[in-house]
């Protein structure tokens, strides 16, 4: 809230800096008059009816022209090669019952511990923040603004990346890949970069379709995980191929966090290397669950923080506490089919 009690949202360049670094009037995107950001001096404030916002994502529809139901992603040779040693391959898979809500909470400045707070790093000076519902609305608005302003500079994942500001979600490319390979070597659909560094990125996003990666496949992700939680790296089921793909993408883009969706359900995941190589899954939520945008906002903030603090502490003590982990899905999960 601003000094008059109005809901406001700070631009992305304020995620890691103090509020005196605000954009001025001539740099503000005037072509979107209702964009819900703090207005620089000289501009009228945006009017956003926050209490009546519908934060549910709109349903997706299957086009007449689309991929086939058998169009599963083939496991890249580079990802297969990770299984050669215990050092890099996925060993343990767990579900964390509190993971989703912890991510939702992470979007709130009133809940995050100060030592894990995006808004106090790196200068340890707090700036005003809006409520999570306002932040979530901004995630939706950012998508349109991002496409409008950056689309001309987007290239395929195998070509040079040209972006203008950080942090931001965009497409990965070979220069950001751990091995710099241009072939199909474990590229996610989206990559969150918190700085212009070509290594150690913030988070990934993997997008599937429900007619190929069904809700039933999501429910069966533990089919090749034994009762002790150990993952069978060489398993050939589509569910296991999907888990290997996620793990490989996290590895090759040096990320700890990410999300995936098939258009029906949304799931978060985290990589931990404390002890054994572990992939931690949130319980899947329905696409139209009203907390999805807040959870993805929290994921974005936590991904940025993972570059500033010990990511293992962030994951194992706050986002995915070991006491809340289990092998397999809970019997009853809000929003899960």
Buried (B, 14 or more C-beta within 10 A) or exposed (E): EEEEEBBBBBBBEBBBBEEEEBBEEEEBEEEBEEBBBBBBEEEEEBEBEEEEBEBBBEEBEEEEEEEEEEEBBEBBEBBBEBBEEEEBBBBBBBBBBBBBBBBBBBBBBEEBEEBBBBBBBEEEEEBBBBBBBBBBBBBBBBEEBBEEBBEEEBEEBBEEBEEEEBBBBBBBBBEBBBEEBBEBBBBBBBBBBBBEEBEBBBBBBBEBBBBBBBBEBBBBBBBBBEEEBBBBBEBEBBBBBBBBBBBBBBBBBBBBBBBBBBBBBBBBBBBBEEEEBBBBBBBBBBBBBBBBBBBBBBBBBBBBBBBBBEBBBBBBEBBBBBEBBEBBBEEEBEBBE
